[in-house]
């Protein structure tokens, strides 16, 4: 393996922390290859563990969100998801329905509180309840240190990754409180536990998500609502591949630097989300689940 420049490694540590979204077409079968994905089928037989549950997912037009939407549908859930890119959202909806699942795509932007409110209201109008919410939508930007960062870059990162989670919970919680139950999973990151020199805006957004999660969990446990988050490291997504690309790095170079020396799969993230949403996790509340393969140990 070629020597990796320390600044590139620090940058890529935070890039990997984004855990956002990608394809594995160029992977060779090796120790760095994620486990095989779930079979491409949706219909649960017998009915799945989330049969009849109404599931909201933000940012499910690709990557972790898309995989999680398919996984919930495979287990019998009625999935409603959003995202900014209508062409991708409609494609994901069509794929899930063609495979026998239930899914509805609604175009909306988590940076806009009015659009988030309408998104949640539409789910309530169509389904009458909201059982599970996965607030997943997020972005990552080119690494840059504080003194070189533009205000627009900082504000867009916070608006998407942190404000978007706040807006979602702001409108999800009244629905769950009224019905007397619910569970929320927020997308955090290893960057919410570490300080990377050249992604301060990303680190700030993910530290904020963990703080919001813990505060909301404490306040709403009395309403039979559980709120947790997950923190990935490097997840095989298009965003991660692009990020490695502009750093001049490859998966094969980076994987040995991780405690578990491989890139994680979106299927692994989906399973973590579904565990936290399931009846197997009824005693888990206010926790950030480490899904980094031991990087935070």
C-alpha positions in Angstrom: 0.0 0.0 0.0 1.4 3.4 -0.9 2.2 5.9 1.9 -0.7 8.2 2.6 -0.1 11.9 3.4 -1.2 12.7 7.0 -3.3 15.7 5.9 -5.1 13.5 3.4 -5.7 10.9 6.0 -7.1 13.4 8.4 -9.3 14.8 5.7 -10.4 11.3 4.7 -11.1 10.4 8.3 -13.8 13.0 8.3 -14.9 12.1 4.7 -15.3 8.5 5.8 -17.3 9.8 8.8 -19.9 11.2 6.5 -21.0 7.6 5.9 -23.3 9.0 3.2 -24.0 7.1 0.0 -22.5 4.7 -3.0 -21.9 1.9 -5.5 -19.5 -1.0 -5.1 -19.1 -1.8 -8.8 -15.3 -1.5 -8.8 -14.7 -3.6 -5.7 -12.7 -6.8 -6.0 -13.5 -9.6 -3.7 -11.2 -9.1 -0.8 -11.0 -8.5 3.0 -12.1 -4.9 2.3 -15.3 -5.9 0.5 -18.5 -5.4 2.5 -20.8 -8.3 3.1 -23.2 -9.3 0.3 -26.3 -7.2 0.2 -29.8 -8.5 1.1 -31.6 -10.3 -1.7 -33.4 -7.9 -4.1 -36.9 -8.8 -3.1 -39.5 -6.9 -1.0 -42.5 -9.0 -0.2 -42.3 -10.5 3.3 -43.6 -14.1 3.6 -44.7 -14.6 6.4 -45.5 -10.9 7.2 -42.4 -9.1 8.4 -41.7 -7.7 11.8 -42.7 -4.2 10.7 -46.0 -5.3 9.0 -48.5 -2.4 9.1 -46.0 0.1 10.6 -45.8 3.5 9.0 -42.1 4.5 8.5 -40.8 8.0 7.6 -37.3 8.3 6.1 -35.7 11.6 5.1 -33.1 11.5 2.3 -33.9 8.1 0.9 -33.3 8.7 -2.8 -29.9 6.9 -2.6 -27.4 5.3 -0.3 -28.2 4.4 3.3 -31.7 5.9 3.1 -32.6 4.0 0.0 -31.3 0.7 1.3 -33.1 1.3 4.6 -36.4 2.1 2.8 -36.1 -1.2 0.9 -35.3 -3.1 4.1 -38.3 -1.7 6.0 -40.6 -2.4 3.0 -39.2 -6.0 2.8 -40.4 -6.4 6.4 -43.9 -5.2 5.7 -43.7 -1.5 6.5 -45.5 1.3 4.7 -42.6 3.5 3.8 -42.9 7.2 3.1 -39.7 9.0 2.2 -38.4 12.3 0.9 -35.5 13.8 -0.9 -34.7 16.7 -3.2 -34.0 14.7 -6.4 -37.4 13.8 -7.8 -36.0 11.5 -10.5 -34.1 9.4 -8.0 -37.0 9.4 -5.5 -39.5 8.2 -8.1 -37.1 5.5 -9.2 -36.7 4.2 -5.6 -40.5 4.3 -5.1 -41.1 2.4 -8.4 -38.4 -0.2 -7.5 -39.9 -0.9 -4.1 -43.5 -1.2 -5.5 -42.3 -3.4 -8.4 -40.8 -5.8 -5.9 -44.1 -6.0 -3.9 -43.5 -3.4 -1.2 -45.3 -0.3 -0.2 -43.6 3.1 -0.6 -44.4 6.7 -1.4 -41.9 9.4 -2.4 -42.6 13.0 -1.6 -40.3 15.6 -2.9 -39.2 18.0 -0.1 -36.1 19.7 1.3 -35.2 19.2 5.0 -33.7 22.6 5.1 -37.1 24.2 4.8 -39.3 23.8 7.9 -42.5 24.4 6.0 -41.7 21.6 3.6 -40.8 19.3 6.5 -44.1 20.1 8.2 -46.0 19.4 5.0 -44.2 16.1 4.6 -45.2 14.9 8.0 -48.7 16.2 7.6 -49.1 14.4 4.4 -48.1 11.1 6.1 -50.6 11.7 8.8 -53.4 12.5 6.3 -52.6 9.4 4.2 -51.9 6.9 7.0 -53.3 8.4 10.2 -50.2 7.6 12.3 -46.4 7.6 12.3 -44.7 4.7 14.0 -41.0 5.0 13.0 -38.9 7.9 11.7 -35.4 7.7 10.4 -34.0 11.2 10.0 -31.2 10.3 7.6 -30.8 13.3 5.2 -27.4 14.8 5.2 -24.6 16.2 3.1 -20.8 16.4 3.1 -18.6 19.0 1.5 -15.0 19.4 0.4 -12.7 19.5 3.5 -11.7 23.0 4.5 -10.4 24.6 7.7 -12.4 27.2 9.6 -10.4 30.2 8.4 -10.9 29.2 4.8 -14.6 28.2 5.0 -17.3 30.4 3.4 -20.3 31.3 5.5 -22.6 29.8 2.9 -20.8 26.4 3.1 -21.1 26.5 6.9 -24.7 27.5 6.9 -25.7 24.9 4.3 -24.1 22.1 6.2 -25.8 23.1 9.5 -29.1 23.7 7.7 -29.1 20.2 6.2 -27.5 18.0 8.8 -28.6 19.6 12.0 -31.5 21.9 11.4 -33.1 19.2 9.1 -33.1 16.8 12.0 -34.5 19.4 14.4 -37.3 20.3 12.0 -38.1 16.6 11.4 -38.4 15.9 15.2 -40.3 19.2 15.7 -43.1 17.8 13.6 -42.8 14.1 14.2 -43.0 14.3 17.9 -46.5 15.8 18.3 -47.9 13.0 16.1 -46.1 10.3 18.2 -47.1 12.0 21.5 -50.8 12.1 20.4 -50.8 8.4 19.6 -48.8 7.4 22.7 -45.9 5.7 21.0 -43.2 5.9 18.4 -39.4 5.6 17.8 -37.0 8.0 16.0 -33.5 7.2 14.8 -31.3 10.1 13.7 -28.2 10.0 11.5 -25.1 11.0 13.4 -21.5 10.1 12.6 -18.1 9.2 14.1 -17.5 12.9 13.4 -20.0 13.6 16.3 -17.4 12.0 18.6 -14.2 13.3 17.1 -12.6 16.6 16.0 -11.3 16.6 12.4 -9.3 19.7 11.7 -10.6 20.3 8.2 -14.3 19.5 8.5 -15.4 21.7 11.5 -18.8 22.4 9.9 -19.5 18.6 9.5 -18.3 17.9 13.0 -20.4 20.6 14.5 -23.5 19.3 12.7 -23.0 15.8 13.9 -22.2 16.7 17.5 -25.4 18.7 17.4 -27.4 15.7 16.2 -26.2 13.6 19.1 -27.0 16.4 21.5 -30.5 16.8 20.1 -31.1 13.1 20.2 -30.2 12.8 23.9 -32.2 15.8 24.9 -35.3 14.7 23.0 -35.0 11.1 24.3 -35.0 12.4 27.9 -38.0 14.7 27.3 -40.1 12.2 25.5 -39.6 8.8 27.2 -42.7 9.6 29.4 -44.7 9.5 26.1 -43.5 6.0 25.2 -41.3 7.4 22.5 -37.7 6.2 22.1 -35.1 8.4 20.3 -31.6 7.1 19.3 -29.0 7.8 16.7 -26.4 5.8 14.8 -22.8 6.8 14.0 -21.2 5.3 10.9 -17.6 5.7 9.8 -17.0 4.8 6.2 -20.0 3.4 4.3 -19.9 2.3 0.7 -21.8 5.1 -1.0 -21.4 7.3 -4.2 -20.6 10.2 -1.9 -17.8 8.3 -0.3 -16.3 7.2 -3.6 -16.4 10.8 -4.9 -14.8 12.1 -1.7 -12.0 9.5 -1.9 -11.5 10.4 -5.6 -10.8 14.0 -5.1 -8.3 13.1 -2.3 -6.5 10.8 -4.7 -7.3 7.8 -2.5 -8.8 4.4 -3.0 -10.8 2.0 -0.7 -7.8 -0.4 -0.8 -5.5 2.4 0.6 -7.9 3.6 3.3 -9.5 0.4 4.6 -6.3 -0.8 6.5 -6.4 2.4 8.6 -9.7 1.4 10.2 -10.0 -0.9 13.2 -12.1 -3.2 11.1 -10.2 -2.9 7.9 -12.9 -2.6 5.4 -15.6 -0.2 4.2 -19.0 -0.9 5.7 -22.1 -1.6 3.6 -25.4 0.3 3.5 -27.1 -3.0 4.4 -25.2 -3.0 7.7 -26.5 0.5 8.4 -30.0 -0.4 7.6 -29.9 -3.4 10.0 -28.7 -1.1 12.8 -31.6 1.3 12.1 -34.1 -1.5 12.0 -32.8 -3.0 15.3 -33.2 0.3 17.1 -36.7 0.6 15.6 -37.7 -2.9 16.6 -39.3 -4.5 19.7 -35.8 -6.0 20.5 -34.6 -2.5 21.5 -37.4 -1.4 23.8 -35.0 -0.6 26.6 -32.7 1.4 24.4 -33.3 5.2 24.5 -31.0 8.2 24.2 -28.2 6.2 22.8 -25.8 6.8 19.9 -25.1 3.4 18.4 -21.5 2.9 17.2 -21.6 1.3 13.8 -18.0 2.0 12.9 -16.6 -1.5 13.3 -14.9 -0.5 16.5 -13.3 2.8 15.5 -14.7 4.5 18.6 -13.6 1.8 21.0 
